[in-house]
């Protein structure tokens, strides 16, 4: 078995199983948490609606914080959107998703995929540099930097494989798939779970504040 065959076979499938099982277990664990009886009367009759609405209404910082958080917010959105479009928009990724689910859709042109991958990688580096430049503000840990490296590797190796830069194409493709497998397996046990947790955390915060009559 070659390195590419291992990456395309056991490695990526084992990583997907770990990711799916890990995400499911963590979400079930959160949903299974019990809450004490609520003994106070809600201050707002539409509190629940307003609480759940914060999942979307707080997707952008409040006006009071716009100036101080603009750089971080804009660059983070650029990174997330570009990365998502790369994951679901280029031909090899669509073919892989089709092999798993049977679903398919039109792909982006190759030059668009390369541009988006480059934008995603550059924006991630910009976010890391920002944190390095202001450690007192962001208080990043070693785990944060490990996570960013794990996220950056699939982008970097994917671009290198497409451009035929570095090692042989087959080797670079294998490294790209292996780095993606590492990302998948790592995700449920890291801060990357914010891809799911943001829904729960915003909703819970919104419900708590709305119950107290706080304007949200």
ZAZA-976133 format. One record per residue: z, x, y of N, C-alpha, C, O in turn; residue in one letter. Coordinates in pm, 1 decimal. Atoms other than C-alpha are relative to their C-alpha. Layout:
REM ZAZA-976133
<pt <Z X Y> <Z X Y> <Z X Y> <Z X Y> "A">
...
***
This chain:
REM ZAZA-976133
<pt <0.0 84.2 -119.5> <0.0 0.0 0.0> <0.0 88.2 125.0> <85.8 174.9 141.2> "X">
<pt <7.0 -76.9 -123.6> <-103.7 141.6 335.7> <102.2 -53.4 101.6> <161.5 -159.6 83.2> "X">
<pt <-93.6 41.9 -104.2> <110.0 123.1 648.2> <-44.9 -132.3 62.3> <37.6 -218.9 91.3> "X">
<pt <52.0 123.1 -58.6> <-118.1 -147.6 789.3> <20.9 -118.6 -94.1> <56.4 -227.6 -49.2> "X">
<pt <-21.7 107.9 97.4> <-96.9 -353.9 469.8> <147.1 -40.3 -3.7> <179.6 -158.7 -12.0> "X">
<pt <-143.5 29.7 -3.0> <282.7 -324.2 475.3> <35.8 -78.6 125.3> <112.8 -174.4 119.0> "X">
<pt <-30.5 67.8 -125.5> <293.4 -430.1 840.0> <-49.8 -143.7 -2.5> <21.8 -235.3 38.1> "X">
<pt <59.3 133.4 1.6> <60.5 -727.3 788.0> <61.7 -91.0 -106.3> <54.1 -213.4 -96.5> "X">
<pt <-55.3 78.5 109.1> <237.9 -836.4 472.3> <151.0 -13.9 5.1> <202.7 -97.1 79.6> "X">
<pt <-146.0 17.3 10.4> <607.3 -786.9 388.3> <74.2 10.2 132.6> <166.2 -67.7 157.5> "X">
<pt <-77.0 -23.5 -122.6> <720.5 -659.2 728.5> <-2.6 -120.5 93.4> <102.7 -169.9 133.9> "X">
<pt <8.3 108.0 -98.5> <590.8 -935.0 954.6> <52.5 -130.7 -56.4> <111.6 -209.7 17.2> "X">
<pt <-48.1 124.5 57.6> <671.2 -1215.2 710.9> <152.4 0.4 -14.5> <217.0 -101.7 9.3> "X">
<pt <-146.2 -9.6 6.6> <1026.9 -1092.2 651.4> <60.9 -18.5 138.6> <163.7 -84.6 153.6> "X">
<pt <-50.6 12.7 -136.5> <1074.6 -1064.7 1027.7> <-4.7 -145.2 46.7> <88.3 -192.0 112.4> "X">
<pt <11.4 141.3 -39.3> <952.3 -1422.2 1080.8> <106.9 -84.9 -67.2> <161.3 -176.8 -6.0> "X">
<pt <-104.7 74.2 71.4> <1194.0 -1550.7 816.3> <135.4 25.7 64.5> <213.7 -67.0 85.2> "X">
<pt <-127.0 -34.3 -65.4> <1483.7 -1364.1 978.1> <10.2 -70.6 135.0> <114.9 -125.6 169.1> "X">
<pt <-1.5 63.2 -131.6> <1386.9 -1496.2 1320.8> <23.9 -150.5 -11.3> <108.7 -205.5 58.9> "X">
<pt <-13.5 145.3 13.4> <1349.9 -1858.2 1208.1> <139.4 -38.0 -48.9> <200.7 -131.0 3.5> "X">
<pt <-132.7 30.6 53.9> <1671.4 -1855.5 1005.7> <108.4 30.3 103.0> <201.9 -47.8 120.2> "X">
<pt <-99.8 -37.5 -99.7> <1866.8 -1674.0 1276.9> <6.6 -97.8 115.3> <115.4 -136.5 158.0> "X">
<pt <3.4 95.9 -110.9> <1753.9 -1908.3 1554.4> <58.6 -134.0 -43.2> <136.8 -194.7 29.9> "X">
<pt <-49.9 128.4 49.6> <1824.2 -2216.2 1342.7> <151.6 2.3 -16.0> <219.6 -92.2 23.9> "X">
<pt <-144.2 -8.9 21.5> <2173.2 -2098.0 1247.1> <76.2 4.1 132.3> <181.0 -59.0 145.7> "X">
<pt <-70.0 -10.7 -128.5> <2267.8 -2010.2 1603.9> <-3.6 -132.2 76.3> <95.8 -171.3 137.6> "X">
<pt <8.9 129.3 -69.0> <2142.6 -2339.9 1745.7> <88.7 -103.1 -68.8> <157.0 -180.6 -1.9> "X">
<pt <-86.8 92.4 73.7> <2317.7 -2536.8 1470.6> <146.6 29.3 32.1> <227.1 -62.4 48.0> "X">
<pt <-137.2 -37.4 -33.0> <2635.2 -2341.6 1545.1> <42.4 -51.7 135.7> <155.9 -96.1 152.8> "X">
<pt <-32.2 50.5 -134.2> <2619.2 -2438.4 1911.9> <12.5 -152.0 -1.1> <106.0 -207.2 56.7> "X">
<pt <-3.0 146.0 4.4> <2541.1 -2803.6 1841.0> <121.0 -52.8 -76.1> <165.5 -165.1 -52.4> "X">
<pt <-114.3 42.7 80.0> <2830.3 -2817.5 1592.6> <133.0 16.1 72.5> <235.6 -33.3 25.7> "X">
<pt <-123.8 -17.4 -75.1> <3086.0 -2714.9 1854.8> <52.0 -135.3 46.8> <-24.0 -219.1 95.2> "X">
<pt <-59.7 126.8 -41.3> <3326.0 -2996.6 1928.0> <57.1 10.4 140.3> <97.8 117.8 184.5> "X">
<pt <-55.7 6.5 -134.6> <3441.0 -3104.0 2271.1> <120.9 -92.8 -0.4> <124.4 -191.5 -73.9> "X">
<pt <-116.2 86.0 -12.1> <3774.7 -3251.0 2363.6> <-35.0 -131.2 68.3> <-138.8 -143.3 133.4> "X">
<pt <22.9 130.8 -61.2> <3803.5 -3609.5 2477.5> <-3.6 11.9 151.9> <78.5 81.5 211.7> "X">
<pt <13.6 -0.2 -145.8> <3691.3 -3665.5 2836.3> <86.1 -112.3 56.7> <54.0 -230.0 39.9> "X">
<pt <-96.5 98.4 -47.4> <3981.8 -3840.8 3006.7> <-22.0 -41.6 145.5> <49.5 -127.9 196.7> "X">
<pt <25.1 32.9 -140.2> <3838.3 -3855.7 3358.0> <-124.3 -86.9 13.3> <-217.0 -78.2 -67.1> "X">
<pt <114.5 87.0 -23.3> <3599.6 -4112.9 3496.8> <-110.0 76.9 73.7> <-80.2 147.6 169.9> "X">
<pt <110.4 -68.1 -71.1> <3254.1 -3979.7 3599.4> <-6.2 -41.9 145.7> <8.8 -160.0 177.2> "X">
<pt <10.2 30.5 -143.4> <3215.9 -3956.8 3977.2> <-136.5 -55.4 38.2> <-153.5 -112.2 146.1> "X">
<pt <137.1 41.6 -31.9> <2844.8 -4036.6 3957.7> <-54.3 -81.0 -117.4> <-53.8 -33.9 -231.1> "X">
<pt <50.9 85.7 106.9> <2692.6 -4325.5 3761.2> <-124.3 58.4 -65.7> <-154.6 28.3 -181.2> "X">
<pt <121.3 -61.8 54.4> <2374.8 -4120.9 3716.2> <24.6 147.2 -35.0> <-67.9 228.4 -38.0> "X">
<pt <-36.4 -139.2 25.2> <2563.1 -3802.5 3629.6> <-73.3 63.2 -116.5> <-116.8 177.9 -106.9> "X">
<pt <66.9 -57.0 116.8> <2408.3 -3755.1 3286.2> <-145.5 33.5 30.8> <-195.3 139.9 -6.0> "X">
<pt <140.1 -25.6 -36.0> <2054.9 -3789.3 3421.5> <-10.3 123.1 90.1> <-95.1 209.5 67.7> "X">
<pt <3.6 -112.7 -91.9> <2126.1 -3545.5 3704.2> <36.1 129.6 -70.9> <-16.7 236.1 -38.9> "X">
<pt <-39.2 -118.9 74.3> <2291.5 -3307.4 3462.7> <-115.8 57.9 -79.9> <-143.4 177.7 -74.1> "X">
<pt <113.3 -47.4 79.6> <1994.6 -3289.8 3228.2> <-116.5 43.3 89.0> <-196.9 128.4 50.8> "X">
<pt <107.9 -35.5 -92.8> <1762.2 -3270.0 3527.8> <9.2 145.1 43.7> <-92.0 205.2 79.6> "X">
<pt <-16.6 -138.2 -44.8> <1908.6 -2929.0 3614.0> <-73.8 100.2 -89.2> <-99.2 213.3 -47.7> "X">
<pt <79.1 -88.8 86.0> <1721.6 -2780.9 3317.1> <-128.7 40.4 70.5> <-176.9 152.4 53.7> "X">
<pt <124.7 -26.4 -71.7> <1412.6 -2806.1 3538.6> <24.9 30.4 148.0> <-40.6 117.1 205.8> "X">
<pt <-21.1 -16.9 -143.8> <1553.2 -2830.3 3891.2> <58.5 135.3 36.0> <46.4 179.0 150.4> "X">
<pt <-56.5 -132.6 -26.8> <1731.4 -2495.1 3858.2> <-87.2 112.0 -55.5> <-40.9 223.8 -78.0> "X">
<pt <93.6 -102.8 44.3> <1423.8 -2312.6 3736.9> <-29.5 99.3 112.3> <-82.0 207.9 87.9> "X">
<pt <14.6 -88.4 -116.0> <1413.6 -2162.7 4087.4> <133.7 2.3 72.9> <197.9 -102.0 85.2> "X">
<pt <-131.2 -7.5 -66.1> <1722.2 -2037.4 4275.0> <10.7 -92.1 120.2> <-89.6 -124.0 184.1> "X">
<pt <-24.1 82.0 -118.4> <1877.4 -2253.7 4543.9> <-38.2 77.1 125.5> <-43.5 200.1 125.0> "X">
<pt <46.7 -61.6 -123.7> <1766.1 -2188.0 4899.5> <91.6 107.1 53.9> <45.0 203.7 114.4> "X">
<pt <-94.4 -98.2 -52.0> <2083.7 -1998.0 4984.2> <-18.3 138.3 -62.3> <18.7 239.9 -3.4> "X">
<pt <13.4 -126.9 71.8> <1993.8 -1731.0 4729.0> <-143.6 50.1 -7.1> <-171.0 152.6 -69.6> "X">
<pt <141.5 -35.3 12.7> <1616.7 -1718.0 4773.4> <-29.5 141.2 47.5> <-100.8 215.1 -20.4> "X">
<pt <31.0 -130.9 -57.3> <1608.8 -1407.5 4991.7> <48.4 113.1 -89.2> <-24.9 209.1 -113.4> "X">
<pt <-58.2 -109.3 78.9> <1837.1 -1195.5 4775.1> <-53.7 5.9 -143.0> <-44.6 109.8 -208.4> "X">
<pt <46.1 1.3 138.9> <1681.8 -1301.4 4444.4> <-151.3 -11.3 -13.3> <-202.6 -21.7 -124.7> "X">
<pt <144.6 25.1 4.3> <1313.2 -1335.9 4539.5> <-72.4 101.4 -89.7> <-151.8 62.8 -175.4> "X">
<pt <70.1 -103.4 77.6> <1198.0 -1003.4 4391.9> <23.1 -20.7 -149.5> <-72.1 -27.0 -227.2> "X">
<pt <-34.3 14.8 141.3> <1380.8 -1049.2 4061.7> <-61.5 -126.8 -58.8> <-112.8 -125.6 -170.7> "X">
<pt <50.2 127.0 51.1> <1274.5 -1411.9 4027.6> <-151.7 1.4 -16.0> <-203.4 -38.4 -120.4> "X">
<pt <146.5 0.3 4.0> <905.6 -1365.7 4109.3> <-52.1 93.1 -109.4> <-138.3 54.7 -188.4> "X">
<pt <47.6 -95.9 100.7> <858.3 -1055.0 3895.0> <35.1 -46.9 -140.4> <-43.9 -28.8 -233.1> "X">
<pt <-39.5 50.6 131.4> <1050.0 -1212.4 3606.1> <-93.1 -112.7 -44.7> <-131.7 -118.5 -161.4> "X">
<pt <93.3 106.7 34.9> <827.6 -1520.9 3618.2> <-137.6 56.7 -34.9> <-201.7 10.5 -129.3> "X">
<pt <129.1 -63.6 30.5> <516.1 -1302.1 3627.5> <3.6 59.2 -140.2> <-90.3 41.7 -217.9> "X">
<pt <-12.3 -60.2 132.5> <640.4 -1112.5 3322.5> <-1.7 -106.1 -110.1> <-75.9 -93.2 -207.4> "X">
<pt <-10.7 100.1 105.0> <730.2 -1422.6 3122.3> <-131.4 -76.3 -19.1> <-173.1 -100.7 -132.4> "X">
<pt <124.6 76.2 10.6> <410.1 -1612.2 3201.4> <-110.9 85.7 -59.8> <-184.1 40.4 -147.7> "X">
<pt <103.4 -88.6 53.0> <183.2 -1313.4 3136.3> <22.4 27.5 -148.4> <-72.4 27.2 -226.9> "X">
<pt <-30.9 -27.0 140.6> <362.0 -1235.0 2808.9> <-31.5 -121.3 -86.7> <-89.9 -107.5 -194.2> "X">
<pt <27.7 121.4 77.7> <341.1 -1596.1 2690.8> <-149.7 -20.3 -19.3> <-194.1 -55.3 -128.6> "X">
<pt <144.7 17.5 10.6> <-31.3 -1612.0 2766.9> <-61.8 101.4 -96.3> <-156.7 69.5 -167.8> "X">
<pt <48.9 -99.8 95.3> <-88.5 -1289.6 2573.5> <33.3 -42.4 -142.8> <-50.7 -32.0 -232.2> "X">
<pt <-44.9 37.5 134.6> <111.2 -1416.7 2275.1> <-85.2 -112.4 -57.8> <-118.8 -109.8 -176.1> "X">
<pt <70.5 117.6 52.7> <-79.6 -1745.2 2246.8> <-147.3 -5.3 38.2> <-217.6 -98.7 -0.3> "X">
<pt <133.5 15.2 -55.2> <-408.5 -1665.5 2416.1> <-108.5 92.8 -48.8> <-226.0 67.1 -22.4> "X">
<pt <105.2 -92.8 41.5> <-588.4 -1372.3 2255.2> <-35.2 -23.4 -146.7> <44.8 -76.5 -223.7> "X">
<pt <56.7 35.3 130.4> <-800.1 -1391.0 1941.6> <87.8 42.0 -118.3> <117.4 -42.8 -202.5> "X">
<pt <-79.3 -38.4 117.7> <-589.5 -1183.7 1694.7> <128.2 -81.1 -14.5> <167.5 -116.4 -125.7> "X">
<pt <-124.4 76.5 5.9> <-271.6 -1370.8 1786.8> <-27.2 -144.9 -40.9> <48.9 -203.0 -118.3> "X">
<pt <35.1 137.3 38.5> <-441.9 -1711.0 1759.0> <-32.7 -5.9 -148.5> <7.3 -99.9 -217.3> "X">
<pt <33.0 -2.8 143.0> <-579.5 -1615.2 1418.1> <126.2 11.0 -85.2> <135.1 -50.5 -191.5> "X">
<pt <-125.6 -13.4 73.3> <-230.7 -1513.0 1305.8> <76.0 -132.8 -0.4> <127.6 -174.9 -104.0> "X">
<pt <-67.5 129.3 -8.9> <-80.4 -1841.1 1430.9> <-71.2 -102.7 -87.2> <-6.6 -184.7 -152.4> "X">
<pt <77.9 92.2 83.5> <-362.5 -2031.5 1258.8> <31.6 21.0 -147.1> <41.6 -75.8 -222.5> "X">
<pt <-31.2 -29.0 140.3> <-284.0 -1856.2 929.4> <135.6 -55.3 -41.5> <158.6 -82.8 -159.3> "X">
<pt <-134.3 51.0 29.6> <75.3 -1978.6 954.7> <9.3 -151.4 12.3> <78.5 -216.6 -65.9> "X">
<pt <-18.7 142.0 -32.2> <33.0 -2327.7 1098.1> <-124.9 -85.2 -17.9> <-115.3 -207.5 -27.5> "X">
<pt <123.9 76.3 4.9> <-332.2 -2426.6 1070.7> <-49.8 -42.5 136.4> <-159.4 -97.5 147.8> "X">
<pt <38.7 37.1 -135.7> <-341.8 -2481.7 1447.5> <-88.8 106.9 61.9> <-74.0 225.8 33.5> "X">
<pt <90.2 -93.5 -65.5> <-612.7 -2324.7 1659.6> <-42.6 -56.7 134.1> <-37.6 -177.8 155.9> "X">
<pt <45.9 40.3 -132.5> <-743.2 -2333.3 2016.1> <-88.6 111.2 55.6> <-87.5 222.4 2.8> "X">
<pt <88.9 -102.5 -56.7> <-997.2 -2147.2 2233.7> <79.1 118.9 52.8> <188.6 103.6 106.9> "X">
<pt <-67.2 -123.4 -42.3> <-907.7 -1787.3 2312.2> <-43.6 41.1 139.8> <-149.5 1.5 188.4> "X">
<pt <33.9 -59.0 -128.6> <-901.2 -1607.2 2643.2> <-100.5 113.1 -21.4> <-101.6 174.2 -128.3> "X">
<pt <87.8 -117.6 10.8> <-1173.8 -1347.4 2710.1> <82.5 127.3 -16.2> <196.3 134.8 30.0> "X">
<pt <-72.8 -123.8 26.4> <-1076.1 -997.5 2602.4> <50.4 66.0 127.8> <163.1 115.5 132.0> "X">
<pt <-41.6 -69.6 -121.8> <-1067.4 -860.9 2956.7> <118.4 -70.8 65.3> <202.1 -6.4 128.6> "X">
<pt <-114.0 74.8 -53.2> <-827.7 -1139.2 3060.0> <126.1 33.9 -79.1> <233.3 51.7 -21.3> "X">
<pt <-114.4 -36.8 83.3> <-600.5 -1059.8 2765.5> <52.9 138.2 32.6> <174.1 158.8 38.4> "X">
<pt <-41.5 -135.8 -36.6> <-596.6 -690.7 2856.1> <68.4 -0.4 135.6> <171.0 65.1 154.2> "X">
<pt <-59.9 7.7 -133.8> <-525.4 -772.8 3220.5> <139.4 -60.4 -6.2> <231.7 -10.7 58.4> "X">
<pt <-130.7 64.3 11.4> <-239.3 -1004.6 3125.4> <101.0 90.3 -69.5> <217.5 95.9 -29.9> "X">
<pt <-89.5 -93.4 67.8> <-93.4 -750.0 2884.3> <45.2 111.9 91.9> <161.1 153.2 89.3> "X">
<pt <-34.1 -105.3 -96.2> <-106.6 -484.4 3153.6> <97.4 -52.2 105.0> <193.8 15.9 140.1> "X">
<pt <-89.4 60.6 -99.1> <55.1 -718.1 3407.8> <139.5 -19.0 -58.9> <239.6 8.1 7.4> "X">
<pt <-129.9 21.0 64.6> <330.7 -804.5 3160.0> <76.7 131.0 -12.5> <196.1 136.4 17.0> "X">
<pt <-66.0 -128.9 18.4> <405.1 -439.3 3085.5> <44.7 58.7 133.8> <156.6 108.7 145.5> "X">
<pt <-33.5 -54.9 -131.9> <396.8 -331.7 3451.5> <115.4 -77.8 63.2> <204.9 -18.0 122.8> "X">
<pt <-108.6 79.9 -57.4> <619.4 -621.2 3559.6> <131.9 26.5 -71.4> <237.4 26.1 -7.9> "X">
<pt <-122.7 -35.0 73.0> <869.8 -536.9 3285.1> <54.4 133.3 49.1> <174.7 147.2 70.8> "X">
<pt <-42.9 -130.5 -51.2> <879.4 -175.4 3402.8> <57.9 -15.1 140.4> <156.6 50.1 174.5> "X">
<pt <-49.8 23.3 -136.3> <925.5 -300.1 3761.1> <140.6 -58.7 -2.4> <224.2 -23.1 80.6> "X">
<pt <-133.3 58.0 12.5> <1225.7 -506.3 3652.1> <102.6 104.5 -43.3> <215.8 105.9 5.1> "X">
<pt <-91.3 -105.2 47.2> <1378.6 -209.6 3470.2> <30.3 97.7 113.4> <145.5 136.4 133.1> "X">
<pt <-19.7 -92.5 -112.6> <1325.4 20.5 3770.7> <93.2 -61.1 102.8> <178.7 7.7 158.6> "X">
<pt <-88.0 69.4 -95.3> <1490.4 -238.6 3993.8> <145.3 8.0 -44.6> <234.4 31.5 37.1> "X">
<pt <-136.7 -7.0 51.8> <1796.1 -242.6 3770.6> <54.7 142.1 5.1> <172.5 162.8 34.0> "X">
<pt <-43.4 -139.7 -8.0> <1809.2 135.9 3755.8> <33.7 38.6 142.7> <124.5 118.0 167.0> "X">
<pt <-21.7 -34.1 -140.0> <1790.2 151.4 4133.2> <125.3 -65.8 56.7> <183.0 -16.4 153.7> "X">
<pt <-117.1 71.4 -50.6> <2075.2 -97.7 4180.2> <96.7 -32.3 -113.7> <116.4 -149.1 -147.3> "X">
<pt <-88.6 23.4 115.3> <2320.3 -51.2 3892.5> <122.2 -83.4 33.3> <171.7 -156.9 -52.1> "X">
<pt <-119.0 76.2 -37.7> <2611.6 -200.8 4087.2> <-29.3 -149.1 9.3> <60.6 -231.7 -6.6> "X">
<pt <37.5 140.3 -14.0> <2419.6 -524.3 4136.0> <-22.2 -64.6 -136.9> <24.3 -175.7 -162.1> "X">
<pt <40.5 60.0 127.1> <2286.1 -578.7 3784.8> <92.6 34.4 -116.3> <98.9 -40.3 -213.9> "X">
<pt <-98.9 -35.8 102.0> <2548.7 -397.7 3575.2> <-59.2 -6.4 -141.1> <-3.3 -70.0 -230.4> "X">
<pt <68.6 2.5 129.2> <2308.1 -340.3 3286.8> <73.5 86.1 -101.6> <134.0 187.4 -66.3> "X">
<pt <-64.3 -72.6 109.1> <2440.4 -222.4 2950.5> <-104.7 72.7 -83.7> <-224.9 53.4 -65.6> "X">
<pt <90.6 -70.2 91.1> <2292.1 3.4 2684.9> <-81.2 -101.0 -81.6> <-199.7 -80.2 -107.5> "X">
<pt <70.2 102.9 76.0> <2205.7 -309.3 2487.4> <-115.5 -61.5 76.7> <-217.3 -98.0 17.9> "X">
<pt <108.8 52.8 -81.9> <1996.9 -435.2 2777.9> <-121.4 91.7 -6.5> <-234.2 44.8 -21.8> "X">
<pt <111.7 -94.4 2.1> <1786.3 -119.1 2780.9> <-65.9 5.4 -138.2> <-187.9 18.4 -148.3> "X">
<pt <55.8 5.0 135.2> <1744.2 -128.5 2402.4> <-89.6 -122.8 -14.4> <-198.4 -115.0 -71.3> "X">
<pt <78.4 123.7 6.8> <1622.6 -487.3 2432.9> <-132.0 15.0 73.5> <-236.1 -26.8 22.8> "X">
<pt <123.5 -15.7 -76.5> <1369.8 -397.4 2702.2> <-98.8 91.5 -69.7> <-219.6 68.7 -64.2> "X">
<pt <88.7 -89.0 75.3> <1233.3 -112.9 2491.4> <-65.3 -75.6 -115.6> <-185.0 -61.6 -140.5> "X">
<pt <52.8 77.7 112.4> <1194.8 -345.8 2193.7> <-104.0 -100.4 47.7> <-201.7 -126.4 -22.5> "X">
<pt <97.8 94.1 -56.2> <1013.0 -597.0 2416.4> <-125.7 72.6 46.1> <-236.5 21.2 30.9> "X">
<pt <114.1 -73.6 -54.8> <790.0 -332.2 2573.2> <-90.1 57.6 -108.8> <-211.1 68.5 -88.7> "X">
<pt <78.8 -68.4 103.5> <677.3 -169.3 2246.8> <-120.5 -81.6 -48.4> <-229.5 -25.2 -58.2> "X">
<pt <119.7 74.1 41.9> <450.6 -454.2 2126.0> <-108.2 -4.8 107.6> <-227.1 1.8 76.3> "X">
<pt <98.0 0.4 -108.2> <284.9 -470.8 2468.2> <-71.2 133.9 9.1> <-193.8 139.7 18.9> "X">
<pt <58.1 -133.8 -11.7> <233.4 -95.4 2485.6> <-90.9 33.1 -116.8> <-203.2 79.2 -96.1> "X">
<pt <80.4 -33.5 118.2> <108.0 -51.3 2128.3> <-121.7 -90.7 -11.7> <-226.8 -48.2 -59.8> "X">
<pt <115.0 89.9 4.0> <-114.9 -357.3 2156.6> <-110.2 45.4 94.0> <-227.8 44.0 57.7> "X">
<pt <98.7 -50.3 -95.6> <-286.3 -221.5 2466.7> <-63.0 130.3 -49.1> <-183.4 150.9 -34.6> "X">
<pt <51.7 -127.7 51.0> <-319.5 123.6 2308.7> <-95.4 -21.7 -116.4> <-197.5 46.2 -127.2> "X">
<pt <87.3 28.5 113.3> <-468.2 -22.6 1990.6> <-133.1 -57.1 47.5> <-238.4 -18.3 -3.1> "X">
<pt <123.8 60.2 -51.3> <-721.8 -230.5 2184.8> <-87.7 104.9 66.5> <-209.9 102.8 52.0> "X">
<pt <75.9 -102.3 -71.9> <-822.6 68.8 2396.5> <-33.4 121.4 -87.0> <-98.3 215.0 -40.4> "X">
<pt <21.7 -112.7 90.8> <-833.7 301.6 2092.2> <55.5 129.7 59.7> <-10.0 233.8 57.8> "X">
<pt <-68.7 -114.5 -59.5> <-590.0 537.0 2263.0> <112.0 43.3 -93.2> <183.2 -39.9 -149.5> "X">
<pt <-109.2 -50.0 82.0> <-353.8 762.9 2071.9> <-42.5 23.1 -143.1> <-142.7 90.1 -168.2> "X">
<pt <27.7 -18.9 142.5> <-349.6 750.5 1692.3> <-120.9 -81.8 -43.3> <-178.2 -156.9 35.7> "X">
<pt <111.2 78.8 53.9> <-619.8 605.6 1467.8> <25.9 -148.5 22.9> <140.6 -192.8 28.6> "X">
<pt <-13.8 142.3 -30.4> <-688.4 238.9 1534.3> <88.1 -70.8 -102.7> <174.9 -150.0 -66.1> "X">
<pt <-76.6 67.0 104.8> <-545.9 129.7 1197.7> <149.0 31.5 13.1> <233.6 -54.9 -10.1> "X">
<pt <-140.3 -39.2 -15.3> <-225.1 323.9 1263.1> <61.4 -67.0 121.8> <174.0 -116.4 115.4> "X">
<pt <-51.5 64.6 -120.7> <-185.1 190.2 1616.1> <18.1 -149.9 -22.6> <114.8 -208.7 25.8> "X">
<pt <-12.3 142.6 29.0> <-246.8 -163.9 1491.6> <123.5 -25.1 -86.9> <197.1 -121.5 -65.5> "X">
<pt <-119.6 13.1 85.1> <17.9 -114.8 1222.3> <127.2 14.9 82.8> <223.4 -59.6 63.7> "X">
<pt <-117.5 -18.9 -85.6> <263.0 14.8 1482.5> <21.6 -121.3 90.9> <135.2 -159.8 118.5> "X">
<pt <-10.6 120.4 -82.4> <185.5 -286.0 1701.6> <63.3 -114.1 -79.2> <152.1 -183.2 -29.4> "X">
<pt <-54.6 108.4 82.6> <257.7 -527.5 1417.4> <145.0 28.7 -37.2> <228.2 -62.1 -36.5> "X">
<pt <-137.8 -35.1 35.1> <571.7 -337.7 1312.5> <94.2 -16.9 118.4> <207.1 -63.2 102.2> "X">
<pt <-84.8 17.6 -118.5> <704.4 -334.6 1668.9> <20.4 -148.9 30.6> <126.8 -189.0 77.8> "X">
<pt <-14.8 145.1 -16.2> <637.2 -709.7 1688.5> <98.0 -55.7 -102.7> <178.1 -143.8 -71.6> "X">
<pt <-93.4 42.8 104.1> <821.8 -756.2 1359.2> <143.4 34.8 39.4> <235.1 -44.6 18.6> "X">
<pt <-132.8 -39.7 -47.4> <1116.7 -563.3 1502.7> <49.5 -96.1 107.6> <166.1 -135.6 107.8> "X">
<pt <-35.7 94.0 -106.3> <1113.5 -790.3 1807.0> <40.0 -135.6 -57.9> <139.2 -194.6 -15.3> "X">
<pt <-30.8 129.5 61.3> <1107.8 -1104.3 1591.5> <136.7 2.1 -68.8> <217.2 -89.4 -51.8> "X">
<pt <-125.5 -8.1 74.6> <1394.8 -989.2 1370.9> <119.8 20.9 91.9> <230.4 -23.3 61.0> "X">
<pt <-107.5 -31.2 -94.2> <1600.7 -870.6 1668.5> <36.1 -119.1 87.9> <149.5 -131.3 134.3> "X">
<pt <-15.8 106.5 -98.4> <1556.4 -1182.6 1877.0> <123.9 -87.7 -19.6> <197.0 -108.6 77.2> "X">
<pt <-113.5 92.9 13.1> <1821.6 -1415.8 1723.9> <135.6 63.1 25.9> <233.7 -8.3 46.8> "X">
<pt <-128.6 -67.8 -11.4> <2093.2 -1152.7 1760.2> <14.8 73.8 132.8> <97.4 164.2 145.8> "X">
<pt <1.9 -71.4 -127.2> <2026.4 -1046.4 2117.2> <-6.5 -98.7 116.1> <-6.0 -220.3 97.0> "X">
<pt <12.4 84.2 -119.1> <2001.4 -1173.9 2472.8> <-136.0 -66.8 10.2> <-156.6 -151.9 96.7> "X">
<pt <129.8 66.3 1.4> <1642.8 -1269.8 2394.9> <12.2 -146.7 -39.7> <-81.6 -224.3 -21.6> "X">
<pt <-22.9 140.5 31.3> <1792.6 -1594.5 2270.1> <5.5 -86.1 125.3> <11.9 -208.7 116.2> "X">
<pt <3.1 80.6 -122.4> <1792.6 -1697.3 2635.7> <-124.9 -87.2 4.6> <-130.4 -183.6 81.0> "X">
<pt <118.2 85.7 8.9> <1449.0 -1837.0 2550.0> <37.0 -140.7 -46.0> <-34.4 -236.6 -16.9> "X">
<pt <-50.0 130.4 44.3> <1647.6 -2120.5 2387.7> <127.5 -39.9 73.1> <147.7 -156.7 106.3> "X">
<pt <-131.2 31.1 -58.4> <1992.4 -2092.2 2543.9> <-8.3 -57.2 140.4> <80.4 -132.1 181.3> "X">
<pt <4.7 46.6 -138.6> <1873.8 -2162.2 2898.7> <0.9 -152.4 6.6> <52.9 -209.7 102.4> "X">
<pt <0.3 146.2 1.5> <1817.9 -2526.6 2804.0> <142.3 -52.7 -14.3> <183.9 -142.5 58.9> "X">
<pt <-136.5 46.2 25.1> <2170.9 -2568.6 2669.7> <92.5 34.8 117.0> <173.6 -47.5 159.6> "X">
<pt <-92.9 -43.4 -105.0> <2343.4 -2368.1 2942.7> <-21.7 -77.8 129.3> <74.8 -118.7 193.8> "X">
<pt <26.3 75.8 -122.0> <2169.5 -2542.3 3232.5> <42.9 -145.2 -14.8> <101.9 -202.4 76.9> "X">
<pt <-37.7 139.0 21.5> <2221.1 -2885.8 3082.1> <151.2 -16.2 1.5> <203.0 -109.4 63.1> "X">
<pt <-145.5 9.4 4.6> <2588.8 -2821.6 3011.7> <61.8 17.5 138.6> <152.4 -56.4 177.2> "X">
<pt <-51.0 -20.8 -135.5> <2651.6 -2684.7 3359.8> <-29.8 -120.5 88.2> <55.4 -164.7 165.3> "X">
<pt <37.7 116.2 -79.8> <2462.4 -2974.2 3516.1> <84.7 -121.5 -31.6> <125.9 -194.0 58.9> "X">
<pt <-82.4 113.6 39.8> <2655.6 -3231.9 3317.6> <142.3 14.3 52.3> <201.3 -82.1 101.1> "X">
<pt <-137.3 -23.8 -46.2> <2989.9 -3072.8 3405.6> <12.4 -22.9 149.6> <106.7 -87.7 195.0> "X">
<pt <-6.2 15.9 -146.1> <2914.1 -3059.1 3778.0> <-26.1 -144.6 41.2> <40.9 -197.3 130.0> "X">
<pt <31.7 138.8 -33.8> <2759.2 -3406.2 3788.8> <117.5 -91.7 -31.0> <143.5 -186.9 42.5> "X">
<pt <-116.3 80.1 36.7> <3063.4 -3549.6 3613.3> <107.1 5.2 108.6> <179.3 -91.8 131.6> "X">
<pt <-100.7 -17.6 -105.7> <3279.9 -3410.4 3894.3> <-50.5 -49.0 136.7> <23.1 -46.6 235.4> "X">
<pt <54.0 49.1 -126.1> <3049.7 -3552.6 4161.2> <-57.8 108.3 88.2> <-83.8 84.6 206.1> "X">
<pt <57.0 -108.4 -78.5> <2914.2 -3216.2 4272.4> <-149.6 -24.9 19.7> <-219.9 -66.0 -72.6> "X">
<pt <142.8 18.3 -28.4> <2575.7 -3234.2 4440.1> <-78.6 109.4 -67.9> <-53.6 227.9 -45.6> "X">
<pt <79.2 -98.2 74.8> <2322.0 -3066.2 4213.7> <-148.1 -36.2 9.1> <-232.3 33.8 -47.2> "X">
***
